[in-house]
Amino acid sequence: MASTMVSAGPTIAAAVFAGHYVLQAMEHMEPQEKQVFRSLPKSAFSGVLLPIKGK
């Protein structure tokens, strides 16, 4: 049981560190993503939601 606790600690720490890194990267990418969506033509989003046939 002690070995499980010892191995769980670094695993949790690595997951927290990775999550923090991803959140930081997303904050920096957000303005770029907004600019990309603004530059796309409106027709790029037409037909995204298709009706389900047979229901």
Buried (B, 14 or more C-beta within 10 A) or exposed (E): EEEEEEEEEEEEEEEEEEEEEEEEEEEEEEEEEEEEEEEEEEEEEEEEEEEEEEE
